[in-house]
């Protein structure tokens, strides 16, 4: 006579896709190109988390924000600037109640500013950005959540210009307010 028992073990790493779509209300500040020579428009963003390990979520994101030029003497003879960021993202999920979750996050990635006037391109600047923030999610049902959040984004750009202008064009700082929904 023998006895056997299978013990179910839960995997540490789980594939748990989560798509986030949101609008961005950007607020650039400081003594830099985006804050002083541009006016931001409402942006859009998306995140895709795909791996979860003990409430840590790993994914990637994309943000797009358009700007109109307000100071031609600092921006040059262009019509608009476009901020594009692609970044890796690490989030942690705190369960506050059955419907309410708090998710702080960190991100790091690549940023590109495109300069256009009408259909004509005037080049671009590339660099890196670091982001930190938090969102509060409210579960509407098993698969959809609404959320609101805020974040701080610090970008540094590769720039070649006269030394006295480098500190104005080689960085940007932004506070973002994000509102959107998540699909689990």
N, C-alpha and C positions, 0 to 999 in steps of 0.2 A: 504494500500500500504506500502510496506517495502523495504528497500535497505540493502544489505549486501556486504561487501568487505572483501576478504581474503588478508591479508598482508603476503607476503612471507618473511620469516626470514631466514637468512643464519646462518647455524650452526657454532658455534665458533670452535668446534673440528671437523676436517674432516679426514676421513681415506683416505690417499693419498700415496699408496705404491710407493717407488722409490728404485731401485736396482742399486748399484754402484759396478763396477769391476775395479780394477786398479793394476798397478805394482808399487813397492816401491823401490826407490834408497835410502838405508839407509846410514847414516854417523854417526857412534858412536864416541863420544868424551869424554874426561875427563880421570881421573885416576881410571879406573874400568875394570872389567873382559872382557866385550864385546869389549871395545875400545882398550885395550892393548894386549890381548891374542888371538884375533880372527880377521878374515877378513870376512866382510859381503858379501853376494851374493844378487842378485836382489830378492826381495820378492814379494808376492802377497797379495792382500787384497780385502775385500768385505764389503759393508755396506748395510743395509736395513733400510730405514726410512719408518715408517708406519703411523704416526700421524702428522698432521700439525695444529698449533694453531697460527693464526695471523702471518704467515711467519716463525714461529719457527717450526723446524722439530725435531721429537723425533724418535730415532732408536737405532740400535746396529750394531757392526762391529766385524770383525775378521781380524787379520794380521798374516802372517807367513813369517819369514825370516830365511834363513839358514846361518850358519857361518862355516868356516873352521878354525881349530886351527893353530895359528902361533907361539905360545910360550908355549911349552910343560911344561916348568918349572913353569908356572903360571896356566895352564889349566889342567895339569895332562895327563895321558896316554889315552886320548880319541881322536877320529877323528873329531867330529863335535859337534856344539851346535845348537839348533833349538829354535827360539823365537816364541812363540804362544801367542797372546793376544786376549781376548774377552772383549768387552767394550760397555758401554752405550754411546750414542752420542746425543748431542744437537747442532743443527745448526740453523742459521738465514739466510734468503735469502734476499739479496738486488738486486733489478732489476736495472741494469745500462742502458740497452737498451732492445729491443725486443728479441735479441739473446744472450746478455751477462749478466751473473749473478755473484755476489760475495757472497760467503758463508763462513763466519767465523764459527768455531766450537770449542766445548769443549767436552772432553770425560774422562771417568773414568772406570777402569775395572780391570780384573784379568790377570796376565801374568804368563807364565810358560816357563822355560828354560829346554829343554831336552838335555841330553848328551848321545851321541852314538859313537860307533866305529864299523864300519861294521854293522852287524845285532845285535850286543850286546848293550844293554842299560846300562848306568852307572848312572841312576837315574835322578832326576830333582830338580829344585828350583822353588818355587812359590812366588808370591807377587802381588803387585798392580801397575797399571800405571795410570798416568795423562797425557792427551794430549791436546794441543791447536794448532790451525792452521787455514788455510784459503785456499779456492779453488776458481778458476775462471772457470765458466762453459760457454760453447758456444753451444747454441741449434742448432743442425743440422736439426731437424724437430720437430714435435709435441711430439715425444716419445723418441728421442735419443739426448743426449748431450755429447760432448767431454769435458774433463776438465784437468786442471793441478793445482797442489796445493803443499803447503809445510806445514810442521808441526813440532812441538817439542814434544817429548815423554820422560817423566821422569819416570823411574821404580824403585821401591824399592822391594827387595827380602828378604824373611825370610831365615836367614843363621845362622848356628852355626859353628863357627870356633874360632881359637885363636883370642883374642882381637886385636892384631896388624894387622890382615888380614881382619877384618869385613868390614872396609870402602872400601876395594877394591872389595869385592864380593857382597855387599848388595845393589848395585844400578847400574843403567846404564842411560845414557843420549844419545838421538838420535835426529838428524835432518832428516826428511824424505822429499823426493821429490816424489810426487805421480802423475801418468799420467794414465788416463783411460777413461771410458765412463759410462753414467748413462742412465737407462731406466725408463721412467715415466709411 
